[in-house]
Amino acid sequence: MAVRETVDARKQRFGPEALDELFEGAREIVAIKGKRALRFEWKDAGRAELEKAVIGPSGNLRAPALRVGKTWLVGFGEEAYDEVFGG
């Protein structure tokens, strides 16, 4: 797998107002908190619930955030990564 773009979250912030543009074209967003993985279909996601899952206490998108095809992974969880990357 090749990395096409890397963004330094310390230099470029993504708050709630950036989610529409950021997730445009996404099919699924997987927000990982601890061992829990919350799955959202972008077109059907409840906005408040999605923001609560992907925006951290700083008011910005939680890290790491990866786009793999039409799926976004926000946060880190080994099981979710294994599922997406076939590990």
PDB file of N, CA, C and O in Angstrom:
ATOM      1  N   MET A   1       0.841  -1.162   0.000  1.00  0.00           N
ATOM      2  CA  MET A   1       0.000   0.000   0.000  1.00  0.00           C
ATOM      3  C   MET A   1       0.892   1.232   0.000  1.00  0.00           C
ATOM      4  O   MET A   1       1.868   1.296   0.747  1.00  0.00           O
ATOM      5  N   ALA A   2       0.565   2.186  -0.817  1.00  0.00           N
ATOM      6  CA  ALA A   2       1.350   3.411  -0.914  1.00  0.00           C
ATOM      7  C   ALA A   2       0.627   4.561  -0.229  1.00  0.00           C
ATOM      8  O   ALA A   2      -0.591   4.689  -0.347  1.00  0.00           O
ATOM      9  N   VAL A   3       1.369   5.395   0.485  1.00  0.00           N
ATOM     10  CA  VAL A   3       0.817   6.587   1.122  1.00  0.00           C
ATOM     11  C   VAL A   3       0.838   7.694   0.089  1.00  0.00           C
ATOM     12  O   VAL A   3       1.887   8.016  -0.469  1.00  0.00           O
ATOM     13  N   ARG A   4      -0.325   8.277  -0.164  1.00  0.00           N
ATOM     14  CA  ARG A   4      -0.399   9.352  -1.160  1.00  0.00           C
ATOM     15  C   ARG A   4      -0.226  10.738  -0.558  1.00  0.00           C
ATOM     16  O   ARG A   4       0.324  11.639  -1.193  1.00  0.00           O
ATOM     17  N   GLU A   5      -0.701  10.899   0.674  1.00  0.00           N
ATOM     18  CA  GLU A   5      -0.627  12.221   1.293  1.00  0.00           C
ATOM     19  C   GLU A   5      -0.532  12.062   2.806  1.00  0.00           C
ATOM     20  O   GLU A   5      -1.209  11.220   3.398  1.00  0.00           O
ATOM     21  N   THR A   6       0.305  12.870   3.415  1.00  0.00           N
ATOM     22  CA  THR A   6       0.433  12.914   4.859  1.00  0.00           C
ATOM     23  C   THR A   6       0.232  14.358   5.292  1.00  0.00           C
ATOM     24  O   THR A   6       0.805  15.275   4.704  1.00  0.00           O
ATOM     25  N   VAL A   7      -0.587  14.558   6.327  1.00  0.00           N
ATOM     26  CA  VAL A   7      -0.843  15.895   6.847  1.00  0.00           C
ATOM     27  C   VAL A   7      -0.441  15.921   8.307  1.00  0.00           C
ATOM     28  O   VAL A   7      -0.837  15.044   9.075  1.00  0.00           O
ATOM     29  N   ASP A   8       0.341  16.913   8.699  1.00  0.00           N
ATOM     30  CA  ASP A   8       0.764  17.072  10.079  1.00  0.00           C
ATOM     31  C   ASP A   8      -0.363  17.754  10.855  1.00  0.00           C
ATOM     32  O   ASP A   8      -0.652  18.929  10.631  1.00  0.00           O
ATOM     33  N   ALA A   9      -0.994  17.020  11.763  1.00  0.00           N
ATOM     34  CA  ALA A   9      -2.145  17.534  12.514  1.00  0.00           C
ATOM     35  C   ALA A   9      -1.767  18.684  13.445  1.00  0.00           C
ATOM     36  O   ALA A   9      -2.647  19.414  13.900  1.00  0.00           O
ATOM     37  N   ARG A  10      -0.488  18.858  13.736  1.00  0.00           N
ATOM     38  CA  ARG A  10      -0.063  19.998  14.557  1.00  0.00           C
ATOM     39  C   ARG A  10      -0.078  21.284  13.749  1.00  0.00           C
ATOM     40  O   ARG A  10      -0.159  22.374  14.315  1.00  0.00           O
ATOM     41  N   LYS A  11       0.001  21.164  12.432  1.00  0.00           N
ATOM     42  CA  LYS A  11       0.047  22.349  11.578  1.00  0.00           C
ATOM     43  C   LYS A  11      -1.277  22.622  10.869  1.00  0.00           C
ATOM     44  O   LYS A  11      -1.603  23.777  10.595  1.00  0.00           O
ATOM     45  N   GLN A  12      -2.034  21.586  10.574  1.00  0.00           N
ATOM     46  CA  GLN A  12      -3.319  21.754   9.884  1.00  0.00           C
ATOM     47  C   GLN A  12      -4.405  21.108  10.728  1.00  0.00           C
ATOM     48  O   GLN A  12      -4.402  19.894  10.937  1.00  0.00           O
ATOM     49  N   ARG A  13      -5.332  21.922  11.211  1.00  0.00           N
ATOM     50  CA  ARG A  13      -6.397  21.443  12.087  1.00  0.00           C
ATOM     51  C   ARG A  13      -7.667  21.165  11.285  1.00  0.00           C
ATOM     52  O   ARG A  13      -7.961  21.838  10.297  1.00  0.00           O
ATOM     53  N   PHE A  14      -8.404  20.162  11.736  1.00  0.00           N
ATOM     54  CA  PHE A  14      -9.684  19.812  11.124  1.00  0.00           C
ATOM     55  C   PHE A  14     -10.727  19.761  12.224  1.00  0.00           C
ATOM     56  O   PHE A  14     -10.790  18.798  12.988  1.00  0.00           O
ATOM     57  N   GLY A  15     -11.548  20.806  12.303  1.00  0.00           N
ATOM     58  CA  GLY A  15     -12.608  20.873  13.296  1.00  0.00           C
ATOM     59  C   GLY A  15     -13.914  20.352  12.727  1.00  0.00           C
ATOM     60  O   GLY A  15     -13.942  19.860  11.599  1.00  0.00           O
ATOM     61  N   PRO A  16     -14.999  20.452  13.488  1.00  0.00           N
ATOM     62  CA  PRO A  16     -16.299  19.955  13.035  1.00  0.00           C
ATOM     63  C   PRO A  16     -16.751  20.551  11.707  1.00  0.00           C
ATOM     64  O   PRO A  16     -17.425  19.882  10.924  1.00  0.00           O
ATOM     65  N   GLU A  17     -16.385  21.802  11.449  1.00  0.00           N
ATOM     66  CA  GLU A  17     -16.804  22.460  10.207  1.00  0.00           C
ATOM     67  C   GLU A  17     -16.121  21.871   8.978  1.00  0.00           C
ATOM     68  O   GLU A  17     -16.584  22.095   7.859  1.00  0.00           O
ATOM     69  N   ALA A  18     -15.043  21.132   9.155  1.00  0.00           N
ATOM     70  CA  ALA A  18     -14.296  20.550   8.034  1.00  0.00           C
ATOM     71  C   ALA A  18     -14.750  19.135   7.678  1.00  0.00           C
ATOM     72  O   ALA A  18     -14.289  18.576   6.683  1.00  0.00           O
ATOM     73  N   LEU A  19     -15.645  18.551   8.474  1.00  0.00           N
ATOM     74  CA  LEU A  19     -16.007  17.144   8.264  1.00  0.00           C
ATOM     75  C   LEU A  19     -16.681  16.887   6.921  1.00  0.00           C
ATOM     76  O   LEU A  19     -16.399  15.875   6.279  1.00  0.00           O
ATOM     77  N   ASP A  20     -17.564  17.782   6.484  1.00  0.00           N
ATOM     78  CA  ASP A  20     -18.245  17.574   5.191  1.00  0.00           C
ATOM     79  C   ASP A  20     -17.250  17.436   4.048  1.00  0.00           C
ATOM     80  O   ASP A  20     -17.345  16.516   3.235  1.00  0.00           O
ATOM     81  N   GLU A  21     -16.309  18.347   3.996  1.00  0.00           N
ATOM     82  CA  GLU A  21     -15.305  18.312   2.927  1.00  0.00           C
ATOM     83  C   GLU A  21     -14.347  17.133   3.108  1.00  0.00           C
ATOM     84  O   GLU A  21     -13.991  16.463   2.139  1.00  0.00           O
ATOM     85  N   LEU A  22     -13.941  16.890   4.324  1.00  0.00           N
ATOM     86  CA  LEU A  22     -12.980  15.834   4.610  1.00  0.00           C
ATOM     87  C   LEU A  22     -13.534  14.454   4.271  1.00  0.00           C
ATOM     88  O   LEU A  22     -12.848  13.646   3.645  1.00  0.00           O
ATOM     89  N   PHE A  23     -14.767  14.183   4.680  1.00  0.00           N
ATOM     90  CA  PHE A  23     -15.355  12.859   4.486  1.00  0.00           C
ATOM     91  C   PHE A  23     -16.146  12.726   3.181  1.00  0.00           C
ATOM     92  O   PHE A  23     -16.781  11.697   2.951  1.00  0.00           O
ATOM     93  N   GLU A  24     -16.116  13.751   2.329  1.00  0.00           N
ATOM     94  CA  GLU A  24     -16.837  13.692   1.053  1.00  0.00           C
ATOM     95  C   GLU A  24     -16.390  12.466   0.254  1.00  0.00           C
ATOM     96  O   GLU A  24     -15.194  12.232   0.080  1.00  0.00           O
ATOM     97  N   GLY A  25     -17.345  11.701  -0.220  1.00  0.00           N
ATOM     98  CA  GLY A  25     -17.041  10.510  -1.003  1.00  0.00           C
ATOM     99  C   GLY A  25     -16.811   9.267  -0.161  1.00  0.00           C
ATOM    100  O   GLY A  25     -16.611   8.179  -0.701  1.00  0.00           O
ATOM    101  N   ALA A  26     -16.836   9.421   1.169  1.00  0.00           N
ATOM    102  CA  ALA A  26     -16.628   8.267   2.040  1.00  0.00           C
ATOM    103  C   ALA A  26     -17.871   7.395   2.068  1.00  0.00           C
ATOM    104  O   ALA A  26     -18.994   7.888   1.959  1.00  0.00           O
ATOM    105  N   ARG A  27     -17.662   6.116   2.211  1.00  0.00           N
ATOM    106  CA  ARG A  27     -18.767   5.177   2.382  1.00  0.00           C
ATOM    107  C   ARG A  27     -18.975   4.921   3.872  1.00  0.00           C
ATOM    108  O   ARG A  27     -20.104   4.894   4.362  1.00  0.00           O
ATOM    109  N   GLU A  28     -17.860   4.733   4.582  1.00  0.00           N
ATOM    110  CA  GLU A  28     -17.945   4.365   5.993  1.00  0.00           C
ATOM    111  C   GLU A  28     -16.873   5.096   6.794  1.00  0.00           C
ATOM    112  O   GLU A  28     -15.759   5.323   6.323  1.00  0.00           O
ATOM    113  N   ILE A  29     -17.247   5.458   8.023  1.00  0.00           N
ATOM    114  CA  ILE A  29     -16.299   6.050   8.956  1.00  0.00           C
ATOM    115  C   ILE A  29     -16.284   5.157  10.188  1.00  0.00           C
ATOM    116  O   ILE A  29     -17.328   4.895  10.786  1.00  0.00           O
ATOM    117  N   VAL A  30     -15.106   4.695  10.563  1.00  0.00           N
ATOM    118  CA  VAL A  30     -14.948   3.849  11.741  1.00  0.00           C
ATOM    119  C   VAL A  30     -14.209   4.682  12.784  1.00  0.00           C
ATOM    120  O   VAL A  30     -13.034   5.008  12.618  1.00  0.00           O
ATOM    121  N   ALA A  31     -14.920   5.022  13.866  1.00  0.00           N
ATOM    122  CA  ALA A  31     -14.324   5.792  14.960  1.00  0.00           C
ATOM    123  C   ALA A  31     -13.956   4.820  16.062  1.00  0.00           C
ATOM    124  O   ALA A  31     -14.817   4.120  16.595  1.00  0.00           O
ATOM    125  N   ILE A  32     -12.677   4.776  16.403  1.00  0.00           N
ATOM    126  CA  ILE A  32     -12.173   3.798  17.353  1.00  0.00           C
ATOM    127  C   ILE A  32     -11.813   4.513  18.653  1.00  0.00           C
ATOM    128  O   ILE A  32     -11.023   5.457  18.668  1.00  0.00           O
ATOM    129  N   LYS A  33     -12.408   4.041  19.731  1.00  0.00           N
ATOM    130  CA  LYS A  33     -12.112   4.569  21.067  1.00  0.00           C
ATOM    131  C   LYS A  33     -11.856   3.378  21.964  1.00  0.00           C
ATOM    132  O   LYS A  33     -12.778   2.628  22.284  1.00  0.00           O
ATOM    133  N   GLY A  34     -10.618   3.199  22.369  1.00  0.00           N
ATOM    134  CA  GLY A  34     -10.267   2.038  23.179  1.00  0.00           C
ATOM    135  C   GLY A  34     -10.471   0.767  22.366  1.00  0.00           C
ATOM    136  O   GLY A  34      -9.913   0.626  21.278  1.00  0.00           O
ATOM    137  N   LYS A  35     -11.262  -0.149  22.886  1.00  0.00           N
ATOM    138  CA  LYS A  35     -11.534  -1.390  22.156  1.00  0.00           C
ATOM    139  C   LYS A  35     -12.832  -1.310  21.370  1.00  0.00           C
ATOM    140  O   LYS A  35     -13.187  -2.251  20.661  1.00  0.00           O
ATOM    141  N   ARG A  36     -13.548  -0.191  21.490  1.00  0.00           N
ATOM    142  CA  ARG A  36     -14.815  -0.027  20.771  1.00  0.00           C
ATOM    143  C   ARG A  36     -14.580   0.603  19.408  1.00  0.00           C
ATOM    144  O   ARG A  36     -13.789   1.535  19.259  1.00  0.00           O
ATOM    145  N   ALA A  37     -15.278   0.076  18.428  1.00  0.00           N
ATOM    146  CA  ALA A  37     -15.243   0.656  17.082  1.00  0.00           C
ATOM    147  C   ALA A  37     -16.669   1.018  16.704  1.00  0.00           C
ATOM    148  O   ALA A  37     -17.522   0.141  16.568  1.00  0.00           O
ATOM    149  N   LEU A  38     -16.931   2.303  16.536  1.00  0.00           N
ATOM    150  CA  LEU A  38     -18.245   2.781  16.121  1.00  0.00           C
ATOM    151  C   LEU A  38     -18.222   2.966  14.617  1.00  0.00           C
ATOM    152  O   LEU A  38     -17.327   3.619  14.081  1.00  0.00           O
ATOM    153  N   ARG A  39     -19.199   2.394  13.937  1.00  0.00           N
ATOM    154  CA  ARG A  39     -19.252   2.463  12.472  1.00  0.00           C
ATOM    155  C   ARG A  39     -20.395   3.373  12.039  1.00  0.00           C
ATOM    156  O   ARG A  39     -21.522   3.271  12.523  1.00  0.00           O
ATOM    157  N   PHE A  40     -20.066   4.259  11.114  1.00  0.00           N
ATOM    158  CA  PHE A  40     -21.047   5.196  10.573  1.00  0.00           C
ATOM    159  C   PHE A  40     -21.026   5.109   9.053  1.00  0.00           C
ATOM    160  O   PHE A  40     -19.958   5.056   8.444  1.00  0.00           O
ATOM    161  N   GLU A  41     -22.196   5.094   8.447  1.00  0.00           N
ATOM    162  CA  GLU A  41     -22.273   5.283   7.002  1.00  0.00           C
ATOM    163  C   GLU A  41     -22.386   6.781   6.802  1.00  0.00           C
ATOM    164  O   GLU A  41     -23.300   7.409   7.337  1.00  0.00           O
ATOM    165  N   TRP A  42     -21.476   7.359   6.042  1.00  0.00           N
ATOM    166  CA  TRP A  42     -21.396   8.813   5.935  1.00  0.00           C
ATOM    167  C   TRP A  42     -22.716   9.425   5.505  1.00  0.00           C
ATOM    168  O   TRP A  42     -23.138  10.425   6.085  1.00  0.00           O
ATOM    169  N   LYS A  43     -23.376   8.863   4.517  1.00  0.00           N
ATOM    170  CA  LYS A  43     -24.609   9.482   4.011  1.00  0.00           C
ATOM    171  C   LYS A  43     -25.753   9.388   5.006  1.00  0.00           C
ATOM    172  O   LYS A  43     -26.692  10.181   4.932  1.00  0.00           O
ATOM    173  N   ASP A  44     -25.700   8.433   5.942  1.00  0.00           N
ATOM    174  CA  ASP A  44     -26.780   8.228   6.901  1.00  0.00           C
ATOM    175  C   ASP A  44     -26.402   8.590   8.329  1.00  0.00           C
ATOM    176  O   ASP A  44     -27.209   8.414   9.242  1.00  0.00           O
ATOM    177  N   ALA A  45     -25.204   9.085   8.535  1.00  0.00           N
ATOM    178  CA  ALA A  45     -24.711   9.328   9.894  1.00  0.00           C
ATOM    179  C   ALA A  45     -25.438  10.502  10.545  1.00  0.00           C
ATOM    180  O   ALA A  45     -25.669  11.535   9.916  1.00  0.00           O
ATOM    181  N   GLY A  46     -25.792  10.324  11.814  1.00  0.00           N
ATOM    182  CA  GLY A  46     -26.317  11.429  12.603  1.00  0.00           C
ATOM    183  C   GLY A  46     -25.170  12.367  12.930  1.00  0.00           C
ATOM    184  O   GLY A  46     -24.169  11.943  13.507  1.00  0.00           O
ATOM    185  N   ARG A  47     -25.297  13.611  12.576  1.00  0.00           N
ATOM    186  CA  ARG A  47     -24.184  14.557  12.673  1.00  0.00           C
ATOM    187  C   ARG A  47     -23.639  14.692  14.101  1.00  0.00           C
ATOM    188  O   ARG A  47     -22.426  14.644  14.304  1.00  0.00           O
ATOM    189  N   ALA A  48     -24.513  14.859  15.075  1.00  0.00           N
ATOM    190  CA  ALA A  48     -24.048  15.062  16.450  1.00  0.00           C
ATOM    191  C   ALA A  48     -23.315  13.829  16.964  1.00  0.00           C
ATOM    192  O   ALA A  48     -22.276  13.960  17.611  1.00  0.00           O
ATOM    193  N   GLU A  49     -23.827  12.648  16.692  1.00  0.00           N
ATOM    194  CA  GLU A  49     -23.198  11.408  17.138  1.00  0.00           C
ATOM    195  C   GLU A  49     -21.843  11.199  16.460  1.00  0.00           C
ATOM    196  O   GLU A  49     -20.878  10.776  17.096  1.00  0.00           O
ATOM    197  N   LEU A  50     -21.783  11.502  15.151  1.00  0.00           N
ATOM    198  CA  LEU A  50     -20.528  11.374  14.416  1.00  0.00           C
ATOM    199  C   LEU A  50     -19.483  12.339  14.962  1.00  0.00           C
ATOM    200  O   LEU A  50     -18.345  11.941  15.211  1.00  0.00           O
ATOM    201  N   GLU A  51     -19.853  13.595  15.150  1.00  0.00           N
ATOM    202  CA  GLU A  51     -18.908  14.584  15.689  1.00  0.00           C
ATOM    203  C   GLU A  51     -18.387  14.154  17.049  1.00  0.00           C
ATOM    204  O   GLU A  51     -17.193  14.276  17.321  1.00  0.00           O
ATOM    205  N   LYS A  52     -19.259  13.657  17.898  1.00  0.00           N
ATOM    206  CA  LYS A  52     -18.849  13.210  19.229  1.00  0.00           C
ATOM    207  C   LYS A  52     -17.815  12.089  19.139  1.00  0.00           C
ATOM    208  O   LYS A  52     -16.917  11.996  19.975  1.00  0.00           O
ATOM    209  N   ALA A  53     -17.948  11.241  18.123  1.00  0.00           N
ATOM    210  CA  ALA A  53     -17.049  10.095  17.969  1.00  0.00           C
ATOM    211  C   ALA A  53     -15.707  10.464  17.340  1.00  0.00           C
ATOM    212  O   ALA A  53     -14.693   9.852  17.677  1.00  0.00           O
ATOM    213  N   VAL A  54     -15.669  11.443  16.441  1.00  0.00           N
ATOM    214  CA  VAL A  54     -14.433  11.718  15.690  1.00  0.00           C
ATOM    215  C   VAL A  54     -13.704  12.992  16.108  1.00  0.00           C
ATOM    216  O   VAL A  54     -12.540  13.181  15.753  1.00  0.00           O
ATOM    217  N   ILE A  55     -14.368  13.861  16.852  1.00  0.00           N
ATOM    218  CA  ILE A  55     -13.731  15.104  17.301  1.00  0.00           C
ATOM    219  C   ILE A  55     -13.249  14.901  18.739  1.00  0.00           C
ATOM    220  O   ILE A  55     -14.015  14.484  19.608  1.00  0.00           O
ATOM    221  N   GLY A  56     -11.988  15.198  18.972  1.00  0.00           N
ATOM    222  CA  GLY A  56     -11.388  15.003  20.295  1.00  0.00           C
ATOM    223  C   GLY A  56     -11.628  16.172  21.222  1.00  0.00           C
ATOM    224  O   GLY A  56     -12.292  17.139  20.848  1.00  0.00           O
ATOM    225  N   PRO A  57     -11.089  16.093  22.435  1.00  0.00           N
ATOM    226  CA  PRO A  57     -11.278  17.150  23.435  1.00  0.00           C
ATOM    227  C   PRO A  57     -10.695  18.500  23.011  1.00  0.00           C
ATOM    228  O   PRO A  57     -11.104  19.540  23.526  1.00  0.00           O
ATOM    229  N   SER A  58      -9.751  18.488  22.086  1.00  0.00           N
ATOM    230  CA  SER A  58      -9.161  19.742  21.604  1.00  0.00           C
ATOM    231  C   SER A  58     -10.079  20.464  20.624  1.00  0.00           C
ATOM    232  O   SER A  58      -9.832  21.616  20.267  1.00  0.00           O
ATOM    233  N   GLY A  59     -11.148  19.776  20.187  1.00  0.00           N
ATOM    234  CA  GLY A  59     -12.053  20.378  19.205  1.00  0.00           C
ATOM    235  C   GLY A  59     -11.648  20.068  17.776  1.00  0.00           C
ATOM    236  O   GLY A  59     -12.226  20.616  16.838  1.00  0.00           O
ATOM    237  N   ASN A  60     -10.670  19.204  17.598  1.00  0.00           N
ATOM    238  CA  ASN A  60     -10.181  18.836  16.274  1.00  0.00           C
ATOM    239  C   ASN A  60     -10.333  17.338  16.047  1.00  0.00           C
ATOM    240  O   ASN A  60     -10.578  16.573  16.980  1.00  0.00           O
ATOM    241  N   LEU A  61     -10.183  16.938  14.795  1.00  0.00           N
ATOM    242  CA  LEU A  61     -10.269  15.535  14.420  1.00  0.00           C
ATOM    243  C   LEU A  61      -9.273  14.725  15.229  1.00  0.00           C
ATOM    244  O   LEU A  61      -8.109  15.105  15.354  1.00  0.00           O
ATOM    245  N   ARG A  62      -9.730  13.613  15.775  1.00  0.00           N
ATOM    246  CA  ARG A  62      -8.856  12.743  16.557  1.00  0.00           C
ATOM    247  C   ARG A  62      -7.810  12.114  15.649  1.00  0.00           C
ATOM    248  O   ARG A  62      -8.035  11.942  14.451  1.00  0.00           O
ATOM    249  N   ALA A  63      -6.674  11.775  16.225  1.00  0.00           N
ATOM    250  CA  ALA A  63      -5.586  11.174  15.464  1.00  0.00           C
ATOM    251  C   ALA A  63      -5.333   9.766  15.976  1.00  0.00           C
ATOM    252  O   ALA A  63      -5.635   9.460  17.130  1.00  0.00           O
ATOM    253  N   PRO A  64      -4.795   8.927  15.149  1.00  0.00           N
ATOM    254  CA  PRO A  64      -4.569   9.101  13.717  1.00  0.00           C
ATOM    255  C   PRO A  64      -5.881   8.991  12.952  1.00  0.00           C
ATOM    256  O   PRO A  64      -6.833   8.364  13.418  1.00  0.00           O
ATOM    257  N   ALA A  65      -5.923   9.593  11.798  1.00  0.00           N
ATOM    258  CA  ALA A  65      -7.070   9.492  10.901  1.00  0.00           C
ATOM    259  C   ALA A  65      -6.533   9.055   9.540  1.00  0.00           C
ATOM    260  O   ALA A  65      -5.674   9.714   8.955  1.00  0.00           O
ATOM    261  N   LEU A  66      -7.049   7.944   9.053  1.00  0.00           N
ATOM    262  CA  LEU A  66      -6.577   7.376   7.789  1.00  0.00           C
ATOM    263  C   LEU A  66      -7.740   7.172   6.835  1.00  0.00           C
ATOM    264  O   LEU A  66      -8.826   6.766   7.249  1.00  0.00           O
ATOM    265  N   ARG A  67      -7.519   7.448   5.581  1.00  0.00           N
ATOM    266  CA  ARG A  67      -8.502   7.104   4.554  1.00  0.00           C
ATOM    267  C   ARG A  67      -7.942   5.945   3.763  1.00  0.00           C
ATOM    268  O   ARG A  67      -6.845   6.017   3.209  1.00  0.00           O
ATOM    269  N   VAL A  68      -8.717   4.868   3.721  1.00  0.00           N
ATOM    270  CA  VAL A  68      -8.349   3.677   2.955  1.00  0.00           C
ATOM    271  C   VAL A  68      -9.493   3.431   1.989  1.00  0.00           C
ATOM    272  O   VAL A  68     -10.542   2.912   2.371  1.00  0.00           O
ATOM    273  N   GLY A  69      -9.282   3.810   0.726  1.00  0.00           N
ATOM    274  CA  GLY A  69     -10.375   3.714  -0.245  1.00  0.00           C
ATOM    275  C   GLY A  69     -11.502   4.641   0.160  1.00  0.00           C
ATOM    276  O   GLY A  69     -11.299   5.850   0.266  1.00  0.00           O
ATOM    277  N   LYS A  70     -12.692   4.092   0.391  1.00  0.00           N
ATOM    278  CA  LYS A  70     -13.842   4.891   0.802  1.00  0.00           C
ATOM    279  C   LYS A  70     -14.159   4.728   2.287  1.00  0.00           C
ATOM    280  O   LYS A  70     -15.251   5.066   2.743  1.00  0.00           O
ATOM    281  N   THR A  71     -13.189   4.207   3.028  1.00  0.00           N
ATOM    282  CA  THR A  71     -13.349   4.021   4.467  1.00  0.00           C
ATOM    283  C   THR A  71     -12.374   4.916   5.215  1.00  0.00           C
ATOM    284  O   THR A  71     -11.202   5.003   4.850  1.00  0.00           O
ATOM    285  N   TRP A  72     -12.852   5.578   6.253  1.00  0.00           N
ATOM    286  CA  TRP A  72     -12.006   6.379   7.134  1.00  0.00           C
ATOM    287  C   TRP A  72     -11.869   5.660   8.460  1.00  0.00           C
ATOM    288  O   TRP A  72     -12.851   5.142   8.992  1.00  0.00           O
ATOM    289  N   LEU A  73     -10.675   5.624   8.993  1.00  0.00           N
ATOM    290  CA  LEU A  73     -10.401   5.119  10.339  1.00  0.00           C
ATOM    291  C   LEU A  73      -9.950   6.308  11.177  1.00  0.00           C
ATOM    292  O   LEU A  73      -8.965   6.968  10.846  1.00  0.00           O
ATOM    293  N   VAL A  74     -10.667   6.579  12.258  1.00  0.00           N
ATOM    294  CA  VAL A  74     -10.321   7.704  13.128  1.00  0.00           C
ATOM    295  C   VAL A  74     -10.051   7.143  14.513  1.00  0.00           C
ATOM    296  O   VAL A  74     -10.933   6.553  15.136  1.00  0.00           O
ATOM    297  N   GLY A  75      -8.825   7.329  14.992  1.00  0.00           N
ATOM    298  CA  GLY A  75      -8.400   6.730  16.249  1.00  0.00           C
ATOM    299  C   GLY A  75      -7.632   5.450  15.936  1.00  0.00           C
ATOM    300  O   GLY A  75      -7.466   5.076  14.775  1.00  0.00           O
ATOM    301  N   PHE A  76      -7.168   4.790  16.989  1.00  0.00           N
ATOM    302  CA  PHE A  76      -6.402   3.574  16.757  1.00  0.00           C
ATOM    303  C   PHE A  76      -6.993   2.410  17.538  1.00  0.00           C
ATOM    304  O   PHE A  76      -7.312   2.527  18.721  1.00  0.00           O
ATOM    305  N   GLY A  77      -7.131   1.289  16.846  1.00  0.00           N
ATOM    306  CA  GLY A  77      -7.557   0.036  17.461  1.00  0.00           C
ATOM    307  C   GLY A  77      -7.030  -1.101  16.607  1.00  0.00           C
ATOM    308  O   GLY A  77      -7.364  -1.204  15.426  1.00  0.00           O
ATOM    309  N   GLU A  78      -6.219  -1.943  17.192  1.00  0.00           N
ATOM    310  CA  GLU A  78      -5.550  -2.999  16.429  1.00  0.00           C
ATOM    311  C   GLU A  78      -6.538  -3.891  15.673  1.00  0.00           C
ATOM    312  O   GLU A  78      -6.294  -4.231  14.515  1.00  0.00           O
ATOM    313  N   GLU A  79      -7.641  -4.271  16.306  1.00  0.00           N
ATOM    314  CA  GLU A  79      -8.607  -5.154  15.659  1.00  0.00           C
ATOM    315  C   GLU A  79      -9.227  -4.495  14.434  1.00  0.00           C
ATOM    316  O   GLU A  79      -9.364  -5.140  13.395  1.00  0.00           O
ATOM    317  N   ALA A  80      -9.604  -3.228  14.535  1.00  0.00           N
ATOM    318  CA  ALA A  80     -10.193  -2.531  13.394  1.00  0.00           C
ATOM    319  C   ALA A  80      -9.184  -2.399  12.267  1.00  0.00           C
ATOM    320  O   ALA A  80      -9.535  -2.561  11.099  1.00  0.00           O
ATOM    321  N   TYR A  81      -7.934  -2.109  12.604  1.00  0.00           N
ATOM    322  CA  TYR A  81      -6.896  -1.993  11.577  1.00  0.00           C
ATOM    323  C   TYR A  81      -6.674  -3.330  10.891  1.00  0.00           C
ATOM    324  O   TYR A  81      -6.542  -3.386   9.668  1.00  0.00           O
ATOM    325  N   ASP A  82      -6.631  -4.414  11.672  1.00  0.00           N
ATOM    326  CA  ASP A  82      -6.466  -5.749  11.075  1.00  0.00           C
ATOM    327  C   ASP A  82      -7.602  -6.065  10.101  1.00  0.00           C
ATOM    328  O   ASP A  82      -7.379  -6.647   9.039  1.00  0.00           O
ATOM    329  N   GLU A  83      -8.819  -5.675  10.477  1.00  0.00           N
ATOM    330  CA  GLU A  83      -9.968  -5.942   9.614  1.00  0.00           C
ATOM    331  C   GLU A  83      -9.850  -5.188   8.290  1.00  0.00           C
ATOM    332  O   GLU A  83     -10.104  -5.757   7.228  1.00  0.00           O
ATOM    333  N   VAL A  84      -9.469  -3.926   8.347  1.00  0.00           N
ATOM    334  CA  VAL A  84      -9.374  -3.102   7.140  1.00  0.00           C
ATOM    335  C   VAL A  84      -8.163  -3.484   6.292  1.00  0.00           C
ATOM    336  O   VAL A  84      -8.249  -3.558   5.066  1.00  0.00           O
ATOM    337  N   PHE A  85      -7.030  -3.726   6.963  1.00  0.00           N
ATOM    338  CA  PHE A  85      -5.799  -4.007   6.229  1.00  0.00           C
ATOM    339  C   PHE A  85      -5.542  -5.481   6.013  1.00  0.00           C
ATOM    340  O   PHE A  85      -4.533  -5.855   5.416  1.00  0.00           O
ATOM    341  N   GLY A  86      -6.447  -6.328   6.495  1.00  0.00           N
ATOM    342  CA  GLY A  86      -6.313  -7.766   6.259  1.00  0.00           C
ATOM    343  C   GLY A  86      -5.184  -8.409   7.030  1.00  0.00           C
ATOM    344  O   GLY A  86      -4.570  -9.362   6.549  1.00  0.00           O
ATOM    345  N   GLY A  87      -4.900  -7.905   8.219  1.00  0.00           N
ATOM    346  CA  GLY A  87      -3.779  -8.395   9.019  1.00  0.00           C
ATOM    347  C   GLY A  87      -4.100  -9.603   9.747  1.00  0.00           C
ATOM    348  O   GLY A  87      -3.253 -10.134  10.465  1.00  0.00           O
TER     349      GLY A  87
END
